[in-house]
Amino acid sequence: MMTEVSVSLKDKFIVFYDGECGFCNHWVQWILEKDTKDKFLFSSLQSEFGQKFLNERNLPNEVFDTLYLWKPQHFYLTKYQAILKIATELGGIYTLASVGKIIPDFLGNQFYNSVSQNRKKLAKNQCFLPNPEQRKKFID
């Protein structure tokens, strides 16, 4: 667990996710596997770092039904927009997800919300144990 951030945050995208959700953890693992360009770091919304992020932006800090993607000093995105940006940044075949930009945000977010409301039913709550190299990408 990173208590002191040893990498430059300004050059990374930080994915904030519900650390108690098996579905969310599955997608964190998926991004870790596909992140061949080492662009992403991760922090659960329940962590000290995650809570600080939420509190500084006056965002809900007890109900974790939204994925946040943050590029320090640049932007943060939520829900559908965050997913599209992650796919684009992963590159390769995943850039095809940018076609999703033709879908209006409100429709993409409606879909995201329906998945979010059912996410705990969609995946088992399994404990993910990252390997030492992957562990370096997590911020507490």
Helices and strands as residue ranges (DSSP letters): G 9-11, E 13-17, H 22-34, E 40-44, H 48-56, E 68-71, E 75-78, H 79-90, G 92-102, H 105-117, H 119-122, H 132-135
